[in-house]
Amino acid sequence: MEEEKKQHHGLFSHHKDESGEKEEKHHKHMEHLGEFGAATAGAIALHEKHEAKKDPEHSHRHKIEEEIAAAAAVGSAGYSRHEHHDIKEAEKHQDHDKKNHHHF
């Protein structure tokens, strides 16, 4: 069925171009994964901070792990923001393509 749609896609076809929508969906999915990673790493950082107070014998190790988790949280949040920006860019391109679709 999909092949038939591709074969009949001609100059005057009114089939909706879904490639832009798929790109937006992909970036949105990746943005959510970045948010999840940031939240998870933040939770680990808080846990390690708690462990450093609870286990003074190994507090130095827990503090290092807390810093690593905090850095991962910041990185994941940055990645999520980057993907959010890509969603906006994909929307711009999709709107631009719709506006510049000329009919003879």
C-alpha positions in Angstrom: 0.0 0.0 0.0 2.8 2.4 0.9 4.5 1.7 -2.5 1.2 2.6 -4.3 1.2 6.0 -2.5 4.7 6.7 -3.6 4.0 5.8 -7.2 1.0 8.1 -7.4 2.8 11.0 -5.8 3.0 13.4 -8.7 3.2 17.1 -9.5 -0.5 17.8 -8.6 -0.7 15.4 -5.7 -2.1 16.7 -2.4 -0.6 14.1 -0.1 0.6 15.6 3.1 4.4 15.5 3.4 5.0 13.7 6.7 8.8 13.9 6.7 8.7 17.2 8.6 6.2 15.8 11.1 8.4 12.7 11.6 11.4 14.9 12.3 9.5 17.0 14.8 8.3 13.8 16.5 11.8 12.4 16.7 13.2 15.6 18.2 10.3 15.7 20.7 11.1 12.1 21.7 14.8 12.9 22.2 13.9 16.1 24.1 11.9 13.9 26.5 14.7 11.5 26.9 17.0 14.4 27.8 14.6 15.6 30.4 14.3 12.1 31.8 18.1 11.8 31.9 18.4 15.2 33.7 15.8 14.2 36.3 17.4 10.9 36.9 21.0 12.2 37.2 19.7 15.0 39.5 18.1 12.4 41.7 21.3 10.4 41.8 23.2 13.6 42.8 20.9 14.2 45.7 21.2 10.6 46.8 25.0 10.8 46.8 24.8 14.0 48.7 22.7 12.2 51.3 25.1 9.3 51.4 28.1 11.5 52.0 26.4 12.8 55.2 25.2 9.4 56.2 28.5 7.6 55.6 31.4 9.9 56.7 34.0 7.2 56.2 33.4 7.2 52.4 32.2 10.8 52.1 34.9 11.8 49.7 33.8 9.1 47.2 30.1 10.1 47.6 31.0 13.7 47.0 32.8 12.9 43.8 29.9 10.7 42.6 27.6 13.6 43.5 29.6 16.0 41.3 29.7 13.5 38.4 25.9 13.0 38.6 25.4 16.8 38.8 27.5 17.2 35.6 25.5 14.5 33.9 22.3 16.3 34.9 23.5 19.6 33.4 24.6 17.8 30.2 21.2 16.1 29.8 19.4 19.3 30.4 21.5 21.0 27.8 20.8 18.2 25.3 17.1 18.5 26.0 17.3 22.2 25.3 19.2 21.5 22.1 16.5 19.1 20.9 13.8 21.7 21.9 15.6 24.1 19.6 15.6 21.5 16.8 11.8 21.1 17.1 11.4 24.8 16.6 13.7 24.7 13.5 11.8 21.8 12.0 8.5 23.7 12.5 10.0 26.7 10.8 11.1 24.6 7.8 7.7 22.9 7.6 5.9 26.2 7.7 8.3 27.6 5.1 7.7 24.7 2.8 3.9 25.0 3.1 4.0 28.8 2.2 6.3 28.3 -0.8 4.3 25.5 -2.4 3.4 27.0 -5.8 0.7 25.8 -8.0 0.8 26.6 -11.7 
